[in-house]
Amino acid sequence: MLCFNYSSPKSITSTCRRKTPGPVPITEAQLKATFKSFDVNKDGRLSKEELRNAFASLGAYIPRWRANRGLSLADGNGDGYVSDDELDDLVQYAMKYGYTIG
């Protein structure tokens, strides 16, 4: 692709400045899949440490705090874990913070 170099109208360069796409907001489905991927022991529930690792992978500023807060909001039965049944509450909590892909 040829582009005009506007600082010198008579010259032509072989490269152009292209806008690179910015980060794309993560969807609820992608966020849910991300959380599920951090269930390392495959017991169907997320521990506080698994949540911390998930929030760290999402780029949370203070992932341990975010995990504690997410756990306290999503853990409906108070067992200290986020189960599959409670995962939607965690996803809704995390969606408020605008995590992105890319």
KOLRO-160873 format. One line per 5 residues: their letters; for each residue x, z, y of N, C-alpha, C, CB. Coordinates in Angstrom, 2 decimals, always signed. Glycine has a CB too. Layout:
BEGIN
A) X/Z/Y/X/Z/Y/X/Z/Y/X/Z/Y; ...
REM end
This chain:
BEGIN
MLCFN) +0.85/+0.00/-1.17/+0.00/+0.00/+0.00/+0.89/+0.00/+1.23/-0.97/+1.22/+0.00; +0.59/-0.83/+2.18/+1.36/-0.88/+3.41/+0.58/-0.21/+4.52/+1.69/-2.33/+3.79; +1.31/+0.51/+5.36/+0.67/+1.21/+6.48/+1.46/+0.93/+7.74/+0.57/+2.74/+6.21; +0.78/+0.96/+8.84/+1.45/+0.80/+10.11/+2.04/+2.13/+10.55/+0.50/+0.25/+11.18; +3.24/+2.07/+11.03/+3.88/+3.25/+11.60/+3.50/+3.26/+13.07/+5.45/+3.25/+11.38
YSSPK) +2.63/+4.15/+13.47/+2.09/+4.12/+14.82/+3.08/+4.52/+15.90/+0.92/+5.02/+14.89; +4.20/+5.12/+15.52/+5.20/+5.43/+16.54/+5.94/+4.16/+16.96/+6.19/+6.49/+16.03; +5.99/+3.20/+16.10/+6.60/+1.92/+16.39/+5.70/+0.83/+15.81/+8.06/+1.83/+15.80; +4.75/+0.32/+16.59/+3.71/-0.57/+16.09/+4.21/-1.81/+15.36/+2.86/-1.00/+17.20; +5.43/-2.25/+15.59/+5.89/-3.47/+14.95/+6.46/-3.23/+13.55/+6.93/-4.13/+15.81
SITST) +6.73/-1.98/+13.19/+7.31/-1.73/+11.88/+6.22/-1.38/+10.86/+8.36/-0.61/+11.95; +6.48/-1.75/+9.65/+5.55/-1.45/+8.56/+6.32/-0.62/+7.54/+4.96/-2.77/+7.91; +5.69/+0.46/+7.09/+6.33/+1.29/+6.07/+5.58/+1.12/+4.75/+6.35/+2.79/+6.50; +6.24/+1.48/+3.68/+5.62/+1.30/+2.37/+4.88/+2.55/+1.90/+6.67/+0.92/+1.35; +4.93/+3.60/+2.68/+4.20/+4.81/+2.27/+3.27/+5.25/+3.38/+5.18/+5.94/+1.92
CRRKT) +2.22/+5.88/+3.00/+1.24/+6.40/+3.94/+1.08/+7.89/+3.70/-0.12/+5.66/+3.81; +0.69/+8.56/+4.73/+0.33/+9.96/+4.54/-1.09/+9.99/+4.02/+0.48/+10.79/+5.88; -1.26/+10.61/+2.90/-2.59/+10.71/+2.31/-3.01/+12.17/+2.34/-2.61/+10.16/+0.87; -4.26/+12.34/+2.59/-4.77/+13.70/+2.52/-4.84/+14.09/+1.05/-6.18/+13.82/+3.20; -4.22/+15.20/+0.74/-4.33/+15.71/-0.62/-5.55/+16.61/-0.68/-3.04/+16.48/-1.05
PGPVP) -6.29/+16.51/-1.76/-7.49/+17.34/-1.85/-7.11/+18.81/-1.86/-8.30/+16.98/-3.12; -7.88/+19.59/-1.15/-7.64/+21.02/-1.10/-8.18/+21.70/-2.34/-8.27/+21.62/+0.15; -8.06/+23.01/-2.36/-8.59/+23.73/-3.52/-10.10/+23.55/-3.64/-8.24/+25.22/-3.40; -10.55/+23.46/-4.86/-11.97/+23.26/-5.16/-12.56/+24.60/-5.59/-12.17/+22.17/-6.27; -13.71/+24.98/-5.04/-14.33/+26.24/-5.46/-14.64/+26.24/-6.96/-15.62/+26.50/-4.66
ITEAQ) -14.41/+27.35/-7.59/-14.67/+27.48/-9.02/-16.17/+27.64/-9.25/-13.89/+28.70/-9.62; -16.67/+27.05/-10.32/-18.09/+27.16/-10.64/-18.33/+28.42/-11.48/-18.59/+25.89/-11.39; -19.60/+28.79/-11.60/-19.94/+29.96/-12.42/-19.52/+29.73/-13.87/-21.45/+30.25/-12.34; -19.74/+28.53/-14.38/-19.37/+28.23/-15.77/-17.86/+28.32/-15.97/-19.87/+26.83/-16.16; -17.09/+27.81/-15.01/-15.64/+27.88/-15.12/-15.16/+29.33/-15.03/-14.98/+27.04/-14.02
LKATF) -15.79/+30.09/-14.16/-15.41/+31.50/-14.01/-15.73/+32.27/-15.28/-16.15/+32.12/-12.80; -16.88/+32.01/-15.86/-17.26/+32.67/-17.11/-16.27/+32.32/-18.22/-18.70/+32.27/-17.52; -15.90/+31.05/-18.31/-14.93/+30.61/-19.32/-13.57/+31.26/-19.08/-14.80/+29.09/-19.31; -13.19/+31.40/-17.81/-11.92/+32.05/-17.48/-11.92/+33.49/-17.97/-11.65/+32.00/-15.97; -12.97/+34.22/-17.66/-13.05/+35.61/-18.12/-13.01/+35.69/-19.64/-14.33/+36.27/-17.59
KSFDV) -13.77/+34.83/-20.31/-13.80/+34.86/-21.78/-12.42/+34.55/-22.37/-14.82/+33.86/-22.31; -11.66/+33.71/-21.70/-10.33/+33.36/-22.22/-9.36/+34.54/-22.18/-9.75/+32.19/-21.43; -9.67/+35.55/-21.40/-8.80/+36.73/-21.31/-9.21/+37.83/-22.29/-8.82/+37.27/-19.90; -10.18/+37.57/-23.14/-10.53/+38.50/-24.21/-9.53/+38.29/-25.34/-12.02/+38.28/-24.71; -8.32/+38.82/-25.16/-7.21/+38.50/-26.05/-7.41/+39.02/-27.47/-5.93/+39.06/-25.49
NKDGR) -8.10/+40.13/-27.64/-8.30/+40.64/-28.99/-9.59/+40.12/-29.64/-8.33/+42.16/-28.96; -10.31/+39.24/-28.93/-11.50/+38.55/-29.44/-12.56/+39.51/-29.98/-11.10/+37.57/-30.55; -12.76/+40.63/-29.28/-13.78/+41.59/-29.70/-15.12/+41.36/-28.98/-13.30/+43.00/-29.45; -15.19/+40.33/-28.14/-16.44/+40.00/-27.45/-16.72/+40.84/-26.23/-17.56/+40.14/-28.39; -15.72/+41.58/-25.77/-15.88/+42.38/-24.55/-14.54/+42.43/-23.83/-16.39/+43.81/-24.88
LSKEE) -14.62/+42.67/-22.52/-13.42/+42.67/-21.69/-13.06/+44.10/-21.29/-13.62/+41.80/-20.44; -11.83/+44.49/-21.56/-11.33/+45.80/-21.16/-10.87/+45.74/-19.71/-10.18/+46.27/-22.08; -10.56/+46.89/-19.16/-10.08/+46.95/-17.78/-8.78/+46.15/-17.63/-9.85/+48.42/-17.35; -7.91/+46.23/-18.62/-6.64/+45.49/-18.56/-6.87/+43.98/-18.67/-5.69/+45.97/-19.68; -7.78/+43.57/-19.54/-8.10/+42.15/-19.66/-8.71/+41.63/-18.36/-9.06/+41.90/-20.84
LRNAF) -9.55/+42.44/-17.73/-10.12/+42.05/-16.44/-9.05/+41.94/-15.37/-11.19/+43.07/-16.01; -8.10/+42.88/-15.37/-7.02/+42.83/-14.38/-6.24/+41.53/-14.54/-6.08/+44.06/-14.54; -5.92/+41.17/-15.77/-5.18/+39.93/-16.02/-5.99/+38.70/-15.59/-4.81/+39.82/-17.50; -7.29/+38.73/-15.83/-8.14/+37.61/-15.43/-8.17/+37.47/-13.91/-9.57/+37.80/-15.97; -8.35/+38.59/-13.20/-8.38/+38.53/-11.74/-7.02/+38.13/-11.18/-8.82/+39.89/-11.15
ASLGA) -5.94/+38.55/-11.83/-4.60/+38.13/-11.39/-4.46/+36.61/-11.53/-3.50/+38.85/-12.20; -4.97/+36.05/-12.62/-4.87/+34.60/-12.83/-5.69/+33.83/-11.80/-5.33/+34.22/-14.23; -6.73/+34.46/-11.29/-7.57/+33.83/-10.26/-6.97/+33.95/-8.87/-8.96/+34.45/-10.27; -5.89/+34.74/-8.74/-5.23/+34.89/-7.45/-5.77/+36.04/-6.62/-5.35/+33.64/-6.69; -6.41/+37.01/-7.25/-6.93/+38.17/-6.51/-5.79/+38.90/-5.82/-7.70/+39.13/-7.46
YIPRW) -6.04/+39.36/-4.61/-5.03/+40.05/-3.81/-4.57/+41.34/-4.49/-5.57/+40.35/-2.41; -5.49/+42.15/-4.93/-5.16/+43.38/-5.66/-5.98/+43.35/-6.96/-5.48/+44.69/-4.79; -5.45/+42.71/-8.00/-6.24/+42.48/-9.21/-6.70/+43.75/-9.91/-5.45/+41.66/-10.17; -5.89/+44.81/-9.88/-6.30/+46.05/-10.55/-7.54/+46.64/-9.87/-5.15/+47.08/-10.55; -7.55/+46.63/-8.55/-8.70/+47.15/-7.81/-9.93/+46.28/-8.06/-8.40/+47.23/-6.30
RANRG) -9.74/+44.98/-8.03/-10.85/+44.04/-8.25/-11.42/+44.24/-9.66/-10.37/+42.57/-8.05; -10.54/+44.46/-10.65/-11.00/+44.70/-12.03/-11.79/+46.00/-12.13/-9.80/+44.74/-12.99; -11.29/+47.05/-11.50/-12.01/+48.33/-11.52/-13.38/+48.20/-10.88/-11.20/+49.41/-10.79; -13.43/+47.52/-9.75/-14.70/+47.34/-9.04/-15.66/+46.47/-9.86/-14.46/+46.70/-7.65; -15.15/+45.38/-10.42/-15.98/+44.51/-11.25/-16.51/+45.24/-12.47/-15.19/+43.29/-11.68
LSLAD) -15.67/+46.06/-13.09/-16.09/+46.83/-14.25/-17.19/+47.82/-13.88/-14.90/+47.56/-14.87; -17.01/+48.51/-12.77/-18.01/+49.50/-12.38/-19.36/+48.85/-12.05/-17.51/+50.31/-11.18; -19.34/+47.63/-11.54/-20.59/+46.94/-11.21/-21.25/+46.26/-12.41/-20.33/+45.91/-10.13; -20.45/+45.76/-13.33/-20.99/+44.97/-14.44/-21.25/+45.77/-15.71/-20.06/+43.85/-14.75; -20.60/+46.90/-15.86/-20.72/+47.70/-17.09/-22.02/+48.49/-17.08/-19.51/+48.65/-17.24
GNGDG) -23.10/+47.84/-17.48/-24.42/+48.45/-17.42/-24.63/+49.62/-18.36/-25.44/+47.43/-17.71; -23.97/+49.60/-19.53/-24.17/+50.68/-20.49/-23.12/+51.78/-20.40/-24.18/+50.11/-21.89; -22.14/+51.61/-19.50/-21.15/+52.66/-19.25/-20.13/+52.89/-20.36/-21.84/+53.91/-19.00; -19.90/+51.88/-21.20/-18.94/+52.06/-22.29/-17.50/+51.75/-21.89/-19.33/+51.20/-23.45; -17.28/+51.32/-20.64/-15.92/+51.02/-20.19/-15.47/+49.60/-20.46/-14.97/+51.95/-20.84
YVSDD) -16.39/+48.74/-20.88/-16.08/+47.35/-21.18/-17.18/+46.46/-20.59/-15.95/+47.12/-22.71; -16.83/+45.19/-20.36/-17.83/+44.20/-19.98/-18.10/+43.35/-21.22/-17.34/+43.31/-18.75; -19.30/+43.48/-21.75/-19.69/+42.73/-22.94/-20.22/+41.35/-22.54/-20.76/+43.50/-23.77; -20.50/+40.52/-23.54/-21.08/+39.20/-23.26/-22.40/+39.32/-22.50/-21.29/+38.41/-24.57; -23.18/+40.33/-22.85/-24.47/+40.54/-22.17/-24.30/+40.91/-20.70/-25.27/+41.62/-22.89
ELDDL) -23.17/+41.52/-20.37/-22.91/+41.98/-18.99/-22.07/+40.99/-18.19/-22.23/+43.32/-19.02; -21.61/+39.94/-18.85/-20.68/+39.01/-18.21/-21.27/+38.30/-17.00/-20.23/+37.98/-19.22; -22.55/+38.00/-17.03/-23.17/+37.32/-15.88/-23.10/+38.18/-14.62/-24.64/+36.99/-16.19; -23.22/+39.50/-14.76/-23.09/+40.39/-13.60/-21.68/+40.34/-13.03/-23.46/+41.83/-13.99; -20.68/+40.28/-13.92/-19.30/+40.18/-13.47/-19.06/+38.86/-12.76/-18.33/+40.32/-14.66
VQYAM) -19.60/+37.78/-13.30/-19.45/+36.45/-12.69/-20.08/+36.44/-11.30/-20.10/+35.36/-13.58; -21.27/+37.01/-11.16/-21.92/+37.07/-9.84/-21.08/+37.86/-8.85/-23.33/+37.69/-9.96; -20.50/+38.95/-9.30/-19.61/+39.74/-8.44/-18.41/+38.90/-8.00/-19.13/+41.02/-9.18; -17.77/+38.23/-8.95/-16.56/+37.46/-8.64/-16.85/+36.23/-7.78/-15.88/+37.03/-9.93; -18.03/+35.64/-7.92/-18.37/+34.45/-7.14/-18.37/+34.73/-5.64/-19.74/+33.92/-7.56
KYGYT) -18.60/+35.95/-5.25/-18.65/+36.31/-3.82/-17.29/+36.17/-3.14/-19.15/+37.72/-3.66; -16.21/+36.08/-3.91/-14.88/+36.09/-3.33/-14.24/+34.71/-3.22/-13.99/+36.97/-4.13; -14.97/+33.67/-3.57/-14.52/+32.31/-3.30/-13.26/+31.87/-4.01/-14.32/+32.15/-1.87; -13.10/+32.25/-5.27/-11.93/+31.79/-6.02/-11.98/+30.27/-6.15/-11.86/+32.46/-7.42; -10.81/+29.68/-6.24/-10.71/+28.22/-6.27/-9.84/+27.75/-7.42/-10.17/+27.69/-4.94
IG) -9.93/+26.46/-7.67/-9.07/+25.80/-8.65/-8.16/+24.87/-7.86/-9.91/+25.01/-9.74; -6.89/+24.93/-8.18/-5.97/+24.01/-7.52/-5.27/+24.51/-6.37/-6.63/+22.87/-7.12
REM end
